[in-house]
């Protein structure tokens, strides 16, 4: 049964992998045997995360700093992964941004454009960059880290939620286009996960208590709770799943808080 989740000999790129969900995914990929490219904007953070992973048993990690807002950076990222490992079998688009907390009526054009560029256009670019070699090998897995916010409206993170909803449709479209080449494209939709990125939603005690009312498991998620779903989708265990979204939210989408 363990063989279903074995990633030995596979190579993965995980964006935004120096902390939070991305780091947890990179760590679990390596623990399951994959070689992993650690990437975020800061070289020092990439090097530190790769060093920590390489101190453990499992696959090898290398650091390649890149900004997902820059197409040339992403081209260099994919080229670097190929140079190091020979091929890219798995792509996880995790890096995202949310520069505005408040109603969409107040968001600036620059902030909105940043959300769309970093959260959805970058995923499109990366999928375009890795797809040709996956098509040639007739094998590959692409995972977009979306959010349950993509299913909901919000008065505070509306633009972010809009971009996460776009992830779902990008995965569906690419699943149709790439499926004939045995390439699987899926999303993971986390709920409220206790990370630095989501701190505005949970560091306030009142907000956290309100959120817990709507979570049947009665706790906030942790980054490692999401990593298992990524291993599943990237491995043979998920080989007949494509165009889907796995919700990892402790049950918050199946109930109404307080009722």
Residue pairs with C-beta under 8 A, 6 or more apart in sequence:
3 236
4 235
4 236
4 237
5 32
5 231
5 232
5 235
5 236
5 237
6 32
6 33
6 235
6 236
7 29
7 32
7 33
7 34
7 59
7 90
7 231
7 234
7 235
8 32
8 33
8 34
8 59
9 33
10 33
10 34
10 35
10 89
10 90
10 234
11 34
11 35
11 36
11 37
11 81
11 84
11 85
11 86
11 87
11 88
11 89
11 90
12 26
12 29
12 34
12 35
12 36
12 37
12 88
12 89
12 90
12 91
12 92
12 234
13 36
13 37
13 39
13 77
13 78
13 81
13 88
13 90
13 91
13 92
13 126
13 130
14 22
14 25
14 26
14 29
14 36
14 37
14 38
14 39
14 92
14 94
15 22
15 39
15 40
15 66
15 68
15 77
15 92
15 93
15 94
15 95
15 122
15 126
16 22
16 39
16 40
16 68
16 94
16 95
16 96
17 23
17 25
17 26
17 36
17 38
17 39
17 40
17 46
17 49
17 92
17 94
18 38
18 40
18 42
18 45
18 46
18 48
18 49
19 40
19 45
19 49
19 195
19 196
20 193
20 195
20 196
20 197
20 223
21 94
21 145
21 190
21 193
21 195
21 197
21 223
21 226
21 227
22 40
22 92
22 94
22 95
22 145
23 49
23 223
24 222
24 223
24 224
24 226
24 227
25 92
25 94
25 226
25 227
25 230
25 231
26 36
26 38
26 49
26 53
26 61
27 53
27 227
28 224
28 227
28 228
28 230
28 231
29 36
29 59
29 90
29 230
29 231
29 234
30 36
30 53
30 56
30 58
30 59
30 60
30 61
31 56
31 57
31 58
31 59
32 58
32 59
32 231
32 235
33 58
33 59
34 58
34 59
34 89
34 90
34 234
35 59
35 60
35 61
35 62
35 84
35 85
36 53
36 59
36 60
36 61
36 62
37 61
37 62
37 63
37 64
37 77
37 80
37 81
37 84
37 85
38 46
38 49
38 50
38 53
38 61
38 62
38 63
38 64
39 46
39 63
39 64
39 65
39 66
39 77
39 95
40 46
40 65
40 66
40 95
41 65
41 66
41 67
42 65
43 63
43 65
46 63
46 64
46 65
47 63
49 61
49 63
50 61
50 62
50 63
53 61
54 60
54 61
62 80
62 84
64 76
64 77
64 80
64 81
66 73
66 74
66 76
66 77
67 73
68 74
68 93
68 95
68 118
68 122
68 126
69 114
69 117
69 118
69 122
71 125
74 122
74 125
74 126
74 129
75 129
78 88
78 126
78 129
78 130
81 88
82 88
82 133
87 133
87 137
88 130
88 133
88 134
88 140
89 134
89 139
89 140
89 141
90 140
90 141
90 142
90 143
90 234
91 126
91 127
91 130
91 140
91 141
91 142
91 143
92 142
92 143
92 145
92 230
92 234
93 122
93 123
93 126
93 127
93 142
93 143
93 144
93 145
94 145
95 118
95 122
96 118
96 119
96 145
96 160
96 163
96 197
97 114
97 115
97 118
97 119
98 115
98 157
98 159
98 160
98 197
99 111
99 114
99 115
100 106
100 107
100 108
100 111
100 112
100 115
100 159
101 156
101 157
101 200
102 155
102 156
103 155
103 156
103 158
104 158
104 159
107 158
107 159
111 159
112 159
115 159
115 160
115 162
115 163
116 159
116 163
119 160
119 163
119 164
119 166
119 167
120 163
120 166
120 167
120 170
123 144
123 167
123 170
124 170
127 142
127 170
127 174
127 185
130 140
130 142
131 140
131 174
131 178
131 183
133 140
134 140
134 178
134 181
134 183
135 178
135 181
135 183
138 181
138 182
138 183
139 182
139 183
140 178
140 181
140 182
140 183
140 184
141 183
141 184
141 185
141 186
141 233
141 234
141 238
142 171
142 174
142 178
142 183
142 184
142 185
142 186
143 185
143 186
143 187
143 188
143 230
143 233
143 234
144 167
144 170
144 171
144 185
144 186
144 187
144 188
145 167
145 187
145 188
145 190
145 226
145 230
146 164
146 165
146 167
146 168
146 171
146 187
146 188
146 189
146 245
147 160
147 161
147 164
147 189
147 190
148 189
148 190
148 191
148 247
148 249
148 252
148 253
149 157
149 160
149 161
149 164
150 161
150 164
150 165
150 166
150 167
150 168
150 189
151 165
151 189
151 253
152 161
153 161
154 160
154 161
164 189
167 187
168 187
168 189
168 245
171 185
171 186
171 187
171 243
171 244
171 245
172 243
174 183
174 185
175 184
175 185
175 186
175 242
175 243
176 243
178 184
178 185
179 242
179 243
183 242
184 233
184 238
184 239
184 241
184 242
185 242
185 243
186 233
186 238
186 241
186 242
186 243
186 244
186 245
186 246
187 244
187 245
187 246
188 226
188 229
188 230
188 233
188 245
188 246
188 248
189 245
189 246
189 247
189 248
189 249
190 221
190 225
190 226
190 248
190 249
191 215
191 221
191 247
191 248
191 249
191 250
191 252
191 253
192 198
192 201
192 202
192 211
192 215
192 220
192 221
192 249
192 252
193 220
193 221
193 222
193 223
193 225
193 226
194 202
194 220
194 221
194 222
194 223
195 223
201 207
201 211
202 208
202 211
202 220
208 220
210 257
211 220
211 252
211 257
212 218
212 219
212 220
213 257
213 258
214 252
214 255
214 256
214 257
214 258
215 249
215 250
215 251
215 252
216 250
216 251
216 252
216 254
216 255
217 250
217 251
218 250
219 250
220 250
221 248
221 249
221 250
225 248
226 248
229 246
229 248
231 237
232 238
232 246
233 241
233 246
247 253
